Amino acid sequence: MTSPAADPTLTPLRASDHARFEAALADLRPRLGASYGLLIGGDDLGARRLRTQHSPTDRGLVLGHFAAATEIEVGLAISAAQAAALAWSETSESDRRGVLRRVLEQLEARTYELAAILTLEAGKTRHEALREVWGTTELISNYCDEWATHGFVAGRAGRASTDSRMVAHGAWTVFAPFHHPLACGAAPAAAALLAGNTVVLKSAEENSWAARIFAEMIRDAGIPAGVFNLISGAPKDMGTAMFDDVRVAGSTFTGARSAGRPLSQMMWTSHPPRPCIAEFTAKSARIVTAHADVSAAAASIARAAFGLTGQRPDAPSYLIVHHEVADALIARLGSIASALRVGDPRLAETEIGPLVSADDHGHYRQVAHQLHEQGAHVHFGGETLSDHGRGAGHFVAPTLAEVARDGHPCWGRELLLPLLMLRRYRTPEGAIGMVRGLSRTSRVPVHGTADEGARFARALAGAMERADPFAPIDATSAWSSMPASLRADEYAADEAPVLHGYLARYLRVDADPVTP
């Protein structure tokens, strides 16, 4: 039987992939515990303190010591980016693309090293880690190809007008999330650089090592000093320096709404308004109708909810299930969950690794306690696994809990955990009401007939962050968490205008018309 944690739409890893990954892990061992500075203005800059980063798989394993930026270092990075902005924007597009092409060569050469680092510091299984590196490489390659193929000029159709040319904004900040630090951090940084902007990349605390390697790749590709800058550390130490500095011309943010909303509001309400490309975390709901193929639905739901330990930003958290099939679905999900191999993500057989941080581990414990105390029926899971032969890591059990009311404190919460909350419905109107009762959800796939999916899609249009029409749900993967313009695995000719529009957001209309 195919492993429910693995996406059947993905090609299995080859024996050579496993061998190269194992070799990369071995090569990293002598480098564990090294110290790393910030990369600002082309220099390796220290900070007042170093932050020790431990592996989520084994809290006793020190991965490295990373400089922790404060408002001072953030200001220095923005100053360096601003100072380099004019010269970089005047560099020819082909030269900028050449730098990114050289970065691509390094990404391809160091794929397994980066994937091994993601496994060590983010707890990704080797398949998930390799998937991200491969996908990021394809994203940046697509950006370069799109830029080379089409000119960026202002006009209604995006490509047809010759009235005005598009130019860079200036210094651009990128906030990388922990769940896809390369695809949602390195790739947007590449898009900004291609447009002629200079960049300050803020890495997630959990992914300082992978971000550092990418920064070294850009430096080694021959980019001028100050064009790309890397900072790391805790947001509380940086204050609002990356949010309210008027020298920042634009931002890309992927992550929690609580952090991203103030940034986007500040950017758009400034005078003049500044662009902010924001993608907020919004967990998804799923509806399972009485006509669903229960086995197929359970496999798809388990793969999406428990893969990457539930820490994908749009992994399903809420199940709204017709009462006639609820018990069968629960039984099937329980069977799948009990067979999942939770453990050390460095091992080839592991299907689910640890939660990425001690805070997330503590959050899981708190939520599990709340489920038991507030009357939820925990069908399976609800326990930590670090004391069950898995060592001192942030391991938790995939969990399914059933609640009977909207008012349960865990229903509707944004939980980046391998946790499914289930409610039963009897009528379509009841299911629609449950979805509308959620504070927010990114997408609502329907397991059922096409007619049922179309009906729910019409009824729920506008009730979610991004309307998601009925579609084959087995396409769910780590990359479905990204906007369409960023889905490397789904890029096709008919999506080219979407990709083009995404890249155009890193540009502004020049005041001077294009000279014939």
Backbone hydrogen bonds, N-H to C=O, Kabsch-Sander energy under -0.5 kcal/mol:
donor,donor_aa,acceptor,acceptor_aa,energy
6,A,3,S,-1.1
10,L,7,D,-2.0
18,H,14,R,-2.0
19,A,15,A,-2.3
20,R,16,S,-2.4
21,F,17,D,-2.3
22,E,18,H,-2.5
23,A,19,A,-2.2
24,A,20,R,-2.1
25,L,21,F,-2.3
26,A,22,E,-2.1
27,D,23,A,-2.2
28,L,24,A,-1.4
29,R,25,L,-0.9
29,R,26,A,-0.6
31,R,28,L,-1.5
32,L,28,L,-0.6
32,L,29,R,-1.3
33,G,63,L,-1.3
34,A,31,R,-1.5
34,A,63,L,-0.6
36,Y,65,H,-2.9
38,L,45,L,-3.8
39,L,230,L,-1.3
40,I,38,L,-0.8
40,I,43,D,-2.2
43,D,40,I,-1.9
45,L,38,L,-3.9
45,L,43,D,-0.9
51,R,66,F,-3.6
52,T,50,L,-0.6
53,Q,64,G,-2.9
54,H,52,T,-0.5
55,S,58,D,-0.7
55,S,61,L,-2.1
59,R,392,A,-3.2
61,L,58,D,-2.4
62,V,60,G,-0.8
63,L,53,Q,-2.9
63,L,61,L,-0.6
64,G,53,Q,-1.2
65,H,34,A,-2.8
66,F,51,R,-2.8
67,A,36,Y,-2.4
68,A,49,R,-2.3
69,A,67,A,-0.7
69,A,232,S,-3.1
71,E,237,D,-0.8
74,V,70,T,-2.2
75,G,71,E,-2.2
76,L,72,I,-1.9
77,A,73,E,-2.3
78,I,74,V,-2.4
79,S,75,G,-2.3
80,A,76,L,-2.4
81,A,77,A,-2.3
82,Q,78,I,-2.6
83,A,79,S,-2.5
84,A,80,A,-1.5
85,A,81,A,-0.7
85,A,82,Q,-0.8
86,L,82,Q,-0.6
88,W,84,A,-2.0
89,S,85,A,-2.5
90,E,86,L,-1.5
91,T,87,A,-0.5
91,T,88,W,-0.9
96,R,92,S,-2.2
97,R,93,E,-2.7
98,G,94,S,-1.8
99,V,95,D,-1.7
100,L,96,R,-1.8
101,R,97,R,-2.4
102,R,98,G,-1.8
103,V,99,V,-1.8
104,L,100,L,-2.3
105,E,101,R,-1.8
106,Q,102,R,-1.6
107,L,103,V,-2.6
108,E,104,L,-2.5
109,A,105,E,-1.9
110,R,106,Q,-2.2
111,T,108,E,-0.7
114,L,110,R,-2.5
115,A,111,T,-2.5
116,A,112,Y,-2.3
117,I,113,E,-2.0
118,L,114,L,-2.4
119,T,115,A,-2.0
120,L,116,A,-2.2
121,E,117,I,-2.9
122,A,118,L,-2.3
123,G,119,T,-0.9
124,K,118,L,-1.1
126,R,345,P,-0.7
129,A,125,T,-2.9
130,L,126,R,-2.5
131,R,127,H,-2.4
132,E,128,E,-1.8
133,V,129,A,-2.0
134,W,130,L,-2.9
135,G,131,R,-2.4
136,T,132,E,-2.7
137,T,133,V,-2.3
138,E,134,W,-2.1
139,L,135,G,-2.5
140,I,136,T,-2.4
141,S,137,T,-2.1
142,N,138,E,-2.6
143,Y,139,L,-2.4
144,C,140,I,-2.4
145,D,141,S,-2.5
146,E,142,N,-2.8
147,W,143,Y,-2.4
148,A,144,C,-2.2
149,T,145,D,-2.0
150,H,146,E,-2.1
153,V,151,G,-0.8
153,V,158,G,-0.8
154,A,164,S,-1.7
158,G,155,G,-1.0
163,D,154,A,-0.5
164,S,154,A,-0.5
165,R,512,D,-0.7
166,M,152,F,-1.5
167,V,508,R,-3.1
169,H,506,Y,-0.6
171,A,247,R,-0.5
172,W,198,T,-3.0
173,T,250,G,-2.4
174,V,200,V,-2.4
175,F,252,T,-2.8
176,A,174,V,-0.6
176,A,202,K,-2.5
184,C,180,H,-2.3
185,G,182,L,-0.6
186,A,181,P,-0.8
187,A,182,L,-2.5
189,A,185,G,-1.7
190,A,186,A,-2.1
191,A,187,A,-2.1
192,A,188,P,-2.4
193,L,189,A,-2.3
194,L,190,A,-2.5
195,A,191,A,-1.5
196,G,193,L,-1.4
197,N,192,A,-2.3
198,T,170,G,-1.5
199,V,227,V,-3.1
200,V,172,W,-2.2
201,L,229,N,-3.1
202,K,174,V,-3.2
202,K,200,V,-0.6
203,S,201,L,-0.7
203,S,231,I,-2.2
207,N,204,A,-1.6
208,S,205,E,-0.8
211,A,207,N,-2.0
212,R,208,S,-1.8
213,I,209,W,-2.2
214,F,210,A,-2.1
215,A,211,A,-2.4
216,E,212,R,-2.2
217,M,213,I,-1.9
218,I,214,F,-2.1
219,R,215,A,-2.3
220,D,216,E,-2.9
221,A,217,M,-1.2
222,G,219,R,-1.6
223,I,218,I,-1.2
227,V,224,P,-1.7
229,N,199,V,-1.8
230,L,39,L,-2.8
231,I,201,L,-2.5
237,D,234,A,-1.3
238,M,234,A,-0.8
238,M,235,P,-0.7
239,G,235,P,-1.3
241,A,238,M,-1.7
243,F,240,T,-1.3
244,D,240,T,-2.6
245,D,241,A,-0.6
246,V,244,D,-0.6
248,V,245,D,-1.8
249,A,171,A,-2.8
249,A,247,R,-0.5
250,G,171,A,-1.0
251,S,275,P,-1.5
252,T,173,T,-2.2
253,F,277,I,-2.8
254,T,175,F,-1.1
255,G,279,E,-2.0
259,A,256,A,-0.7
260,G,256,A,-2.5
261,R,257,R,-2.9
263,L,259,A,-0.8
264,S,260,G,-2.7
265,Q,261,R,-2.5
266,M,262,P,-2.2
267,M,263,L,-2.4
268,W,264,S,-2.5
269,T,265,Q,-1.8
270,S,267,M,-0.8
274,R,267,M,-2.9
277,I,251,S,-2.8
278,A,276,C,-0.9
279,E,253,F,-2.5
281,T,255,G,-2.5
282,A,313,P,-0.9
284,S,315,A,-1.0
285,A,443,R,-1.7
286,R,318,Y,-2.4
287,I,445,P,-2.1
288,V,320,I,-2.4
289,T,287,I,-0.5
289,T,447,H,-2.6
292,A,289,T,-1.4
294,V,292,A,-1.1
297,A,293,D,-2.9
298,A,294,V,-2.7
299,A,295,S,-2.1
300,S,296,A,-2.2
301,I,297,A,-2.8
302,A,298,A,-2.7
303,R,299,A,-2.1
304,A,300,S,-2.2
305,A,301,I,-3.0
306,F,302,A,-2.4
307,G,302,A,-0.5
307,G,303,R,-1.3
309,T,306,F,-1.3
310,G,307,G,-1.5
311,Q,308,L,-2.2
315,A,312,R,-1.3
317,S,284,S,-2.7
318,Y,284,S,-1.5
319,L,421,M,-3.4
320,I,286,R,-3.0
320,I,318,Y,-0.5
321,V,319,L,-0.6
321,V,423,R,-2.7
322,H,288,V,-2.7
323,H,425,Y,-2.3
325,V,322,H,-1.6
326,A,322,H,-1.0
327,D,323,H,-0.5
329,L,325,V,-2.5
330,I,326,A,-2.7
331,A,327,D,-2.3
332,R,328,A,-2.1
333,L,329,L,-2.8
334,G,330,I,-2.3
335,S,331,A,-1.9
336,I,332,R,-2.2
337,A,333,L,-2.8
338,S,334,G,-2.1
339,A,335,S,-0.9
339,A,336,I,-0.8
340,L,336,I,-0.8
340,L,337,A,-0.8
342,V,340,L,-0.9
343,G,341,R,-0.5
343,G,352,I,-2.4
347,L,344,D,-1.8
350,T,347,L,-1.0
351,E,341,R,-2.6
352,I,341,R,-1.8
355,L,394,H,-3.0
361,H,357,S,-1.9
362,G,358,A,-2.6
363,H,359,D,-2.3
364,Y,360,D,-2.4
365,R,361,H,-1.9
366,Q,362,G,-2.2
367,V,363,H,-2.6
368,A,364,Y,-2.9
369,H,365,R,-2.1
370,Q,366,Q,-2.2
371,L,367,V,-2.6
372,H,368,A,-1.8
373,E,369,H,-2.5
374,Q,370,Q,-2.2
375,G,372,H,-0.8
376,A,371,L,-1.9
377,H,402,E,-2.7
378,V,376,A,-0.8
379,H,377,H,-0.9
379,H,400,L,-2.0
380,F,400,L,-1.3
382,G,397,A,-0.6
385,L,395,F,-3.0
386,S,395,F,-0.7
388,H,385,L,-1.9
390,R,385,L,-0.5
393,G,391,G,-1.4
394,H,56,P,-2.5
395,F,393,G,-1.2
397,A,383,E,-2.4
399,T,418,P,-2.5
400,L,380,F,-2.1
401,A,420,L,-2.7
402,E,377,H,-2.9
403,V,422,L,-2.4
408,H,405,R,-1.0
411,W,408,H,-1.4
413,R,410,C,-1.2
415,L,413,R,-1.1
416,L,414,E,-0.6
417,L,415,L,-1.8
419,L,417,L,-2.4
420,L,399,T,-2.5
421,M,317,S,-3.3
422,L,401,A,-2.8
423,R,319,L,-2.6
425,Y,321,V,-2.3
431,A,427,T,-1.8
432,I,428,P,-2.6
433,G,429,E,-2.2
434,M,430,G,-1.8
435,V,431,A,-2.2
436,R,432,I,-2.6
437,G,433,G,-1.4
438,L,434,M,-0.6
438,L,435,V,-1.4
442,S,282,A,-0.6
442,S,283,K,-0.8
447,H,287,I,-3.2
448,G,446,V,-0.8
453,G,449,T,-2.4
454,A,450,A,-2.6
455,R,451,D,-2.3
456,F,452,E,-2.5
457,A,453,G,-2.4
458,R,454,A,-2.2
459,A,455,R,-2.2
460,L,456,F,-2.4
461,A,457,A,-0.7
461,A,458,R,-0.6
463,A,460,L,-3.0
465,E,441,T,-2.8
466,R,442,S,-0.9
475,A,472,P,-1.1
476,T,473,I,-2.1
480,S,477,S,-1.5
481,S,478,A,-0.8
482,M,479,W,-1.7
486,L,483,P,-2.4
487,R,484,A,-1.1
488,A,486,L,-1.3
490,E,487,R,-1.0
491,Y,488,A,-0.9
495,E,492,A,-1.7
496,A,493,A,-1.4
499,L,495,E,-2.3
500,H,496,A,-2.9
501,G,497,P,-2.4
502,Y,498,V,-2.0
503,L,499,L,-2.3
504,A,500,H,-2.1
505,R,501,G,-0.7
505,R,502,Y,-1.1
506,Y,503,L,-1.7
507,L,504,A,-1.7
508,R,167,V,-2.9
510,D,165,R,-3.1
514,V,163,D,-0.8
